[in-house]
Amino acid sequence: MDLIYEVFNAGLPRQGPGDNDSTIKAFSYLKDLPLEPHILDVGCGNGVQTLELAKLARAKIVALDNHQPYLDELEKNAKVLNLIDRITVMNLSMFDMSFNAKSFDAIWSEGAAYIYGFDKALEDWQFCLKDTGYLVFSELCWFKENVPREVHNYFTSEYPAMKNVEENETTIKSKGLDVISHFTIPESSWWDNYYLPLEKNINDTRKKYQNDEKILELLEMFRIEIEMFRNYSQYYGYEFFIMRKNKVI
């Protein structure tokens, strides 16, 4: 884990694919929010999207992650932008959340809900969501059928629960949620904010640990992930789902 955080810390704008324009677009679908909505950002990382949410609304945001250096970076940037009074950072695993019922107007998670389990998060996290509150997730999805064997085998190993957009829509509705909208984040969000700086980190780290076989093997796994997207990006990507609770639980 120390190595993973070393590779994913230095110089990365985000800890996963995403961009501010997509965050803004997803937020634009949230209607009838109170003047000061309460938002939970699960798996916030260094909080780029947290800060964007704080700019978009006079929100009170709980930013949750289990890696303190990410939270320290978020707090530092929030102070610089005079947004610190709107953001409460919390070092906690998403598996250990115990918020009170109906605490939040929206629960946000960019590229992180899969850690908990997309289907399970849709069900369990509604407990702390207010009636008719929103869930907003970006989730890895298949975009096409007849996926080439190489990329199919890769994700069968790395993310076997991965589904296509239509299957996720069906799952969302089965959990008592309405799909307000969904859209695909652009390929540039993978490269500019994530994979290009990650490639640099991988190359730098490879030089640092050039005589450590185990570390080099792990770095090779990261490199293969990038190559998969470089070769097969038309077959998969992140889809933003904007969902609204449609029943009292």
C-alpha positions as CSV (number, residue, x, y, z in Angstrom):
1,M,0.0,0.0,0.0
2,D,2.9,2.4,0.7
3,L,4.1,1.9,-2.8
4,I,0.7,2.4,-4.3
5,Y,0.3,5.7,-2.4
6,E,3.8,6.7,-3.5
7,V,2.9,6.2,-7.1
8,F,-0.6,7.8,-6.8
9,N,0.4,10.8,-4.7
10,A,3.1,12.9,-6.4
11,G,1.9,15.2,-9.1
12,L,-1.4,13.5,-9.9
13,P,-4.3,16.0,-10.3
14,R,-6.7,13.2,-9.4
15,Q,-6.6,9.6,-8.2
16,G,-8.8,8.4,-11.0
17,P,-10.3,9.6,-14.3
18,G,-12.4,12.7,-14.1
19,D,-12.6,16.4,-14.8
20,N,-14.2,19.5,-13.3
21,D,-16.5,20.0,-16.3
22,S,-18.0,16.5,-15.7
23,T,-18.5,17.3,-12.0
24,I,-20.2,20.6,-12.9
25,K,-22.4,18.8,-15.5
26,A,-23.4,16.1,-13.0
27,F,-24.2,18.6,-10.3
28,S,-26.4,20.6,-12.7
29,Y,-29.0,17.8,-12.6
30,L,-29.5,18.1,-8.9
31,K,-32.7,20.2,-8.6
32,D,-34.7,21.5,-5.6
33,L,-31.7,21.3,-3.2
34,P,-31.9,23.3,0.0
35,L,-30.0,26.6,0.2
36,E,-27.2,24.9,2.1
37,P,-27.3,21.2,1.1
38,H,-25.4,18.6,3.0
39,I,-23.3,16.5,0.7
40,L,-21.2,13.4,1.5
41,D,-18.2,12.8,-0.8
42,V,-17.2,9.1,-0.5
43,G,-13.7,8.2,-1.5
44,C,-12.8,11.8,-2.1
45,G,-9.1,11.3,-2.6
46,N,-7.3,14.7,-2.8
47,G,-10.7,16.3,-3.2
48,V,-10.6,18.1,-6.6
49,Q,-14.3,17.4,-7.1
50,T,-15.0,18.3,-3.4
51,L,-13.6,21.7,-4.0
52,E,-15.7,22.1,-7.2
53,L,-18.8,21.1,-5.3
54,A,-18.1,23.6,-2.6
55,K,-17.8,26.3,-5.3
56,L,-21.1,25.2,-7.0
57,A,-23.3,25.5,-3.9
58,R,-23.2,26.8,-0.4
59,A,-22.9,23.2,0.7
60,K,-21.7,21.6,3.9
61,I,-19.6,18.7,2.6
62,V,-18.2,15.8,4.5
63,A,-15.2,14.6,2.5
64,L,-14.3,11.0,3.4
65,D,-11.2,9.0,2.6
66,N,-8.9,6.6,4.5
67,H,-5.6,8.1,3.3
68,Q,-4.6,11.1,5.5
69,P,-2.1,12.7,3.0
70,Y,-5.0,13.1,0.5
71,L,-7.1,14.8,3.2
72,D,-4.2,17.0,4.2
73,E,-3.9,18.2,0.6
74,L,-7.6,18.8,0.4
75,E,-7.6,20.9,3.6
76,K,-4.6,22.9,2.4
77,N,-6.3,23.7,-1.0
78,A,-9.6,24.5,0.7
79,K,-7.9,27.0,2.9
80,V,-6.2,28.7,-0.1
81,L,-9.6,28.9,-1.8
82,N,-11.4,30.1,1.4
83,L,-13.7,27.1,1.3
84,I,-12.5,25.4,4.4
85,D,-15.6,26.5,6.4
86,R,-17.7,24.4,4.0
87,I,-15.7,21.2,4.1
88,T,-15.2,18.6,6.9
89,V,-12.6,16.0,6.2
90,M,-13.0,12.5,7.7
91,N,-10.3,9.8,7.8
92,L,-12.6,6.8,7.6
93,S,-13.1,3.7,5.4
94,M,-16.3,3.7,3.5
95,F,-16.9,0.3,5.0
96,D,-17.0,1.9,8.5
97,M,-19.5,4.7,7.8
98,S,-22.1,5.1,10.5
99,F,-23.9,8.3,9.7
100,N,-27.4,8.9,11.1
101,A,-30.4,8.2,8.9
102,K,-31.4,10.8,6.4
103,S,-28.3,13.0,7.0
104,F,-27.4,14.1,3.5
105,D,-29.2,15.7,0.5
106,A,-26.7,14.1,-1.8
107,I,-24.0,11.4,-1.7
108,W,-21.3,11.8,-4.3
109,S,-18.6,9.3,-5.3
110,E,-16.4,9.7,-8.4
111,G,-14.8,6.4,-9.3
112,A,-14.8,5.0,-5.8
113,A,-18.2,3.3,-5.2
114,Y,-16.9,0.1,-6.9
115,I,-14.6,-0.4,-3.9
116,Y,-17.7,-1.0,-1.7
117,G,-19.5,-2.6,-4.5
118,F,-21.7,-0.5,-6.9
119,D,-24.9,-2.5,-6.3
120,K,-24.4,-2.7,-2.6
121,A,-23.6,1.0,-2.3
122,L,-26.8,1.8,-4.1
123,E,-28.7,-0.1,-1.5
124,D,-26.8,0.6,1.7
125,W,-26.0,4.2,1.3
126,Q,-29.6,5.2,0.9
127,F,-30.0,4.8,4.7
128,C,-28.2,8.1,5.3
129,L,-29.8,9.9,2.3
130,K,-32.8,12.1,2.8
131,D,-36.1,11.3,1.2
132,T,-35.8,12.2,-2.6
133,G,-32.1,12.8,-2.0
134,Y,-29.5,12.1,-4.8
135,L,-26.8,9.6,-5.3
136,V,-24.2,10.6,-7.9
137,F,-21.6,8.0,-8.9
138,S,-19.2,7.6,-11.7
139,E,-18.9,3.9,-12.5
140,L,-16.7,1.9,-14.9
141,C,-19.0,0.4,-17.6
142,W,-18.8,-1.5,-20.9
143,F,-19.8,0.5,-23.9
144,K,-19.9,-2.2,-26.6
145,E,-20.6,-5.8,-27.1
146,N,-18.2,-8.3,-28.6
147,V,-15.3,-7.0,-26.5
148,P,-11.9,-8.2,-27.6
149,R,-10.6,-11.2,-25.6
150,E,-7.6,-9.4,-24.2
151,V,-9.6,-6.6,-22.5
152,H,-12.4,-8.9,-21.6
153,N,-10.0,-11.2,-19.8
154,Y,-8.3,-8.3,-18.1
155,F,-11.5,-7.0,-16.5
156,T,-12.8,-10.4,-15.7
157,S,-9.8,-10.5,-13.4
158,E,-9.6,-6.9,-12.3
159,Y,-13.3,-6.0,-12.0
160,P,-15.6,-9.0,-12.6
161,A,-18.7,-7.1,-11.5
162,M,-18.4,-4.6,-14.3
163,K,-21.6,-4.2,-16.3
164,N,-22.8,-2.2,-19.3
165,V,-24.7,1.0,-18.9
166,E,-28.1,-0.5,-19.5
167,E,-27.5,-3.2,-16.9
168,N,-26.5,-0.6,-14.4
169,E,-29.7,1.4,-15.1
170,T,-31.8,-1.7,-14.4
171,T,-29.9,-2.3,-11.2
172,I,-30.4,1.3,-10.1
173,K,-34.1,1.2,-10.7
174,S,-34.3,-2.1,-8.8
175,K,-32.9,-0.4,-5.7
176,G,-35.7,2.2,-5.5
177,L,-33.9,5.0,-7.4
178,D,-34.8,7.0,-10.5
179,V,-32.1,7.6,-13.1
180,I,-32.3,11.3,-13.6
181,S,-29.5,11.3,-16.2
182,H,-26.2,9.7,-17.2
183,F,-23.3,10.6,-19.4
184,T,-19.8,9.4,-20.3
185,I,-16.8,11.3,-19.2
186,P,-14.4,12.2,-22.1
187,E,-11.3,10.3,-22.9
188,S,-9.2,13.5,-22.2
189,S,-10.3,13.1,-18.5
190,W,-8.4,9.8,-18.4
191,W,-5.2,11.1,-20.0
192,D,-4.8,14.7,-18.9
193,N,-5.8,14.3,-15.2
194,Y,-4.7,10.7,-14.6
195,Y,-2.9,8.4,-17.0
196,L,-0.2,10.8,-18.4
197,P,1.0,12.0,-15.0
198,L,0.6,8.4,-13.7
199,E,2.9,7.2,-16.5
200,K,5.5,9.7,-15.4
201,N,5.3,8.5,-11.8
202,I,5.6,4.9,-12.9
203,N,8.7,5.6,-14.9
204,D,10.3,7.6,-12.1
205,T,9.4,4.9,-9.5
206,R,10.8,2.1,-11.8
207,K,14.2,3.9,-11.8
208,K,14.1,4.3,-8.1
209,Y,13.4,0.6,-7.5
210,Q,15.1,-0.9,-10.5
211,N,16.6,-3.8,-8.5
212,D,13.4,-4.8,-6.7
213,E,11.5,-7.4,-8.7
214,K,8.3,-7.3,-6.6
215,I,7.9,-3.6,-7.0
216,L,8.7,-3.8,-10.7
217,E,6.0,-6.4,-11.1
218,L,3.5,-4.1,-9.4
219,L,4.5,-1.2,-11.6
220,E,4.1,-3.4,-14.6
221,M,0.4,-4.0,-13.6
222,F,-0.2,-0.3,-13.6
223,R,1.4,0.0,-17.0
224,I,-0.7,-2.7,-18.4
225,E,-3.9,-0.9,-17.2
226,I,-2.8,2.2,-19.1
227,E,-2.1,0.2,-22.2
228,M,-5.5,-1.4,-22.0
229,F,-7.2,2.0,-22.2
230,R,-4.8,3.2,-24.9
231,N,-5.8,0.2,-27.1
232,Y,-9.5,-0.4,-26.1
233,S,-11.0,2.9,-24.8
234,Q,-13.9,2.6,-27.3
235,Y,-15.1,-0.5,-25.4
236,Y,-15.3,0.9,-21.8
237,G,-15.0,4.0,-19.7
238,Y,-16.6,5.9,-16.8
239,E,-20.3,6.7,-16.9
240,F,-21.7,9.3,-14.5
241,F,-25.1,8.3,-13.1
242,I,-27.3,10.9,-11.4
243,M,-29.9,9.1,-9.4
244,R,-32.7,10.1,-7.0
245,K,-34.3,8.3,-4.2
246,N,-38.0,7.6,-5.1
247,K,-39.3,6.0,-1.9
248,V,-39.0,6.3,1.8
249,I,-36.8,3.6,3.3
